Amino acid sequence: MDFADRVSRLAPEGAYHMLARVQALEAQGHDIIQLQIGQPDVPTFENIAAAGISAIEAGQTRYNPPGGLPALRRIIAEDAGRRRGLEVAPSEVVVAPGAKPMLFFPALALVQPGDEVLYPDPGFPTYADMILVAGGTPVPIPLREENDFAFDLRLLDARISDRTRLIILNSPSNPTGGVLSREVLAHVAAAAQRYDAWVLSDEIYSRLTFDGAPAPSIVTLSGMRERTVICDGFSKTYSMTGWRLGFGIMPEGLAERVELLLTHSVGCTATFTQYAGIEALTGPQDAVEAVLAQYQRRRDVLVAGLNGIPGVCCRVPQGAFYVFPNVAAFGRSADWLADYLLEEANVAVLPGTAFGAGGEGYLRLCFANSLDNIQLALERIAKALTRLYPGG
């Protein structure tokens, strides 16, 4: 069939592709430990779920403003602004069915055919595809393990130009778990201002940081407020992946354009979902802190276990719920190793190449799973990889 270029180049997202394979194997009776999908293993917190149910029972199932309920926009402005040390107006907030529209729609609103967009490699696979859909030219900037998976700033300086319209950041990062330092952000901010480029900062994991160290936001740096879009949402922090509730924070003029794109695509975000979001932000936050403490314990066990396997080298991630171990010593492609662990160890992980060419030599494992499953997965992985390693 003959399709438009904007869709003919789209590729599946690796996590969903692997999930389908896992489900097929499970249907055949295989006991698969799933460390491939980036989803909290706890259900939506009870108070949030109850608020959504109550909203449905109260008849909150009708259309609402495309940009979101005024009450939710106000609460997001207050909460997100307070956490970043900013004054945010409700008119700068746009609510969407999930965070992905707050990646796609700002890109559609800003990027013209022929514009270049810098993005992290390895990085969330939607970035490259949304640049192509917008008609832009994707320009990958490698993340370097030796710099805790920060941008290669030398290559950033070499690849940014007058054609650069947008720079995409993701901190904490999927897939690496890396957190960009204020020094790195200052370098990016200076480059963006020098070339009059926008920045799209994906901060969906901003609440999930470890060891008491927050993830700084580039929007707080001088001169960046008027050229930064923040993408955030409720899925990861509040275990609301299936509720589809995200938001963007951006200059008011851009917010108006993005709201129009929402109007003519999805119409609006489900009303009852937004009431659940109000409860998430205004209700108790102790469940968030408890889950974060669990994640840190799991991270520590997984990193220590991986580093105990000959041939594996794994840095300690400072955010999100992923580890990104270096497995280049095995002399096999990341895709081959991910397939091998699924078939031989019954452990599902993602190859680093699911996140771009810069992910070759790495695997991504998600530790949003129980300690028991993580420890069993480590035993299985160690046994399988030992067979591959010289002298194993």
N, C-alpha and C positions, 0 to 999 in steps of 0.2 A: 504494500500500500504506500501511497505517496503522502508523506506528512510534512508539515512545516518544519523548517530547520530548528525552531525554538523547542520542539518536542522530540525531534528525531535523534538529538544528541543526549537526551536525558538517560541517566543510568539508574538502576535500582540502588537503594540504600543497603549497604552490606549487612546491617543488623537484621533487617527484615528478611533478606535472602537466607541468612543463616538460621533464623527462627523457623522458616518453612522447612529447612532440612532437618532441624532438631525435632520438629513435630512429626515429621514422617518417620524418623527413627524411633521416636517414642511410641508411635502407633504400632511399630513392629516389636515392641517389648523392651527396647533399650532403655537403660537408666542413665539419662544424660544430666550432668550438672551444668546448668546454664550460667555462664559467666560472660555471655556475649551481649546481652541486651541491657541498655542503659536505663533501667527502671527500678525505683525503690521496691524492696521486697515486702514492705509493710503496707497495709491498706490505708486508704485515706483516713486521716485522723477523725475520730468519732464526732467531735463537735462540728467539724466541717461537713461531713456527710449528713449529719442531722439537719444542718442549716439548709442544705440543698434539698433534702426531702421535704422539709417544712415549706420551702418556697414553692415546690411543685404542688403540695397539698393546698397552699394558699392561692393557687391559680397563677403563679408567676411563670407562665409558659407562653407568653405572647411576644410580639415584636417589641424591641426597645431601640434607642438611638444607635446608629451604626458604630459610633465611636465608643460606646459603652454607657452603662448606667452612670448618671452624674455622681451618685453617692460613691460608687466604686472608683471612678476617676479621681475624686477628691481624696479618698483614703489612700489610693496608690501614690498620688502626688505627695501626701504627707509622709507616708512610710518610706518610699523610695528616696525622697529628698532628705529625710532625717538620717537615713543610713549612709548617705553619701555626703552629708554636710552641705546640701543645696536647698535653695528655695525653688520648688517646682510648682507650677500652676496647673490646675486640672485641665486647662486647654492644651497643655503640652503632652497629655497622656492620651493614648489610644488603646482601647481594649480589643482583643482579637480572640478568635477560637484557636487557641494555641499560640506558642511563641513563633512558629515558623512564618506566619504571615507578617510578623514584624521584622523578619529578615527579607522576605520576598518583596513586600510592598514598598518599603523605603528604597530598595534597589531599583524597582520599576519606576519610582518617582524621580530618582536622581540620575540614573545611568542612561546615557544616550548610546545608540549604536556607534561602535568605534572607541568609546571610552574604555580606559583600562581600570581594572579593579585589583588591588593587591589583597591577597588573602593567605592565611597560614596553611602550610603544608608540612606535616599532616594536619588535617583539620576536618571539621564537620562536613560531610560530603555535600550537603545542601548548598554550601557557599559557591562552589564552582558551577553547579547547575543553575543556580539562580542568576549568576552573572551572565551565563550564556542565554538564558531566557530573556533577560533584559537587553540583550544585544551587545553586551560589553565583552571585553577581552580579559579573560582570567590571567593574572600574573602571580604565580605562586611565590611565596617567600618562605624558605625553609625554617623550621624550628630545630634548633641544635640541642642535642642531648647534653653536650658539655656546658651549655649555658642554661641548664635546667629547662630546656625546651622553650626558650625565648626566641624571638625573631633573630635571624642572622642580620644584624643591623647593617653590616657592610653591604650585603646584597639588597637590603631595603633601600639604602642610599643609591645603589647602582641602578635599581629597577624603577624607582619612582621618577616621574617626569611630568611635563606639562599636560600629558595625556591622562594622567591619573585623576580619576574622579572620586574614587572611594577607596578607603583602607578598612579591611575587616579585621577586628580583633576578637579573641575569645579567651577570657581569663576569669576564673579557672577554665582550663582547656579540656575539651573533648577532642582527641583521645588521651592526651598526655598527663592530665592532672596538673600541668604547670600553671603557675601564677606569675603574671608579668609584674616586675618590680616598678616602682615609681620612676626609677632612672630610665628603664626601657620605654615606659609610657611617655616620659618627657621627650625622648628622642623621636618617637613616632609623632608626638604632638607638634614638635618643631618642624618636622618634615611636612606634615599635613598643612600647616599654616604657610610654609614656604611655597608650596605648590597649589594652595587654595583647594585642597581636597577635603571631602567629608570623611568622617570615621563612623563606622557601624560597629558598636561594641556589644558583643553577645555576652551578657552577664547572667545567663540562666542559672549558673552554679555559684553565684556570688555569695549566697548564704552558706555554702558548703565548703568551708575552709578549715584547716587543721592547725593544731599547736598554737591556737590563739592568735594567729596572724591573719588579718583580713586581706581581701583582694582589693587593691586600690582601683579606682575608676578613672579613666582618662578624661571624663567629662569634668572632673574637678580641677583640672589644670587650666592655667590662664589661657584665654583665647579659644578654649575648646567647647564651651557651652553652645555657641551658635553654629557649630559644625559637627556635632556629635548626635548620633542616634543610639539610645540604649535599648537593647532587646532583653526582655526578662519575662518571667512567668511563674506559674504556681506548680508545675509538674514535678520538679525535682525536690524542692524544699518541702512541699506539703503532700507529697505522694498523690498527686492529682493528675497523673498522666492521661487517663481516659476522660477527664472532665473537659479537656481542651480549653484552657484559659491562659492567655498570655497578654502581654502589654508592651508597648513601646513608649519611650519618653524622647521627645524631639522638639525642635523649635516649632512654634505654633503654626507658622505658614506651611511647613512640611506636614505637620499633623493633619491639617485640613485636607491636603492632597491624599494622604494615606487613608483618611476616613472616607474619601470618595471612592478609592479603590475597594475598600471594604463594602461600601454601599452597593457597588456594581458587581461584586463577586459573591460574598457570603451573606450580605444583608446586615446581619448583626450576630453577636455572640449570644448563646442561650441565656435567657434571663435568670433562670434558677441557678445556673452555673456561677453567674456573677454574684448572686447572694451567698453562695458558698465561699466565693473569693473574699467577700466582705468579712465573713466570719474568720477566714484564715488569717487575715491581716489584723483584725481587731480582737480576736480571741486569744486564749493562752498560747504562749510560745514554748512551753516546757517540753512538749512532744518533739518539736524541732530540735531542741538542744539534746534531748535524750537520743534521738536517732543519729545525730551528728557524732555523739560520743561513741555509739555503736560502730559507725563507719570508721572512726579513727582506730578503734581496736582491731577491726577487720583489716584495715589497711596495713597496720603494723604486722599482723600475722602473715598476710599474703606477701608483703615485700620481703620479710625475713625468710619465708619458705622458698620463694623464688630465688633469692640470692644464695640459698643453700644448695641449689641444683647446679652441678657443673655445666658451664657454658652459658648460663643465664646471668644477666646483669640488669638489675632493676633499681632505678632511682626512686626516692620517696616522694610521692606526689603531695603537693601542698593544698590541693583542692579537688572538687568534683568527687566521683567515686570510681575512678579508673586507675589502673597501673598500666605502664607501657614498657614492658621489659624488652631489652635488647637480646635478640636470639640469633644474631648474625654468625656466632661461632659455630652453629650447626651446619653451615654451608648449604642450607636449603632456603627456598623462597618462603616468605611469610605466608603466602597462600597455601603452599604445600604443608607447612607446619600446622596451620590451623586445621586443614583437612585431616592430617595425621592424628592430631589430638582428639578430634571428634570421633574418628573411626577406631583408633587404637586405645584411647583412654576414656572415651565417653564423656569428654569435657568440651563444651562449646566455648570457643573464644573467637575473636575477630582478628584477621590479619591486619597488620598496620597499613597495608596497601588499600584497605577499604576506605582509608582516609586520605589517599593521595600517594603519589610516587614517593614522597618523602618518608612514608611509613614502611618502606622495605627494610627488612631486618628486625622488625618489631612485631609484637602481638599486643592486642588490647584485651585486658581482663577487667570485668566490672566486679567490685566487691560489695555491691548492694545485694548480698546473699548472706545466709547464716554462717556463723563460724564453723559449725559442723560441716556444712557443704564445702566451705573454703578449704578446711583442713583435708577433707577427703579428696577434693580436686587436686590439691598439692601432692598428695600421695600418688594419685594416678598420673599426674603430669610428670613427676620425678621419675617414676618407673618407665614411662614411655620415652622421655627424652634421654634418659641414661643409656638406652639402647642405641641412640644415635650418636652420642658424643664419643670422640676418640678415647679409647681406654675404658668406656663405660661398661 
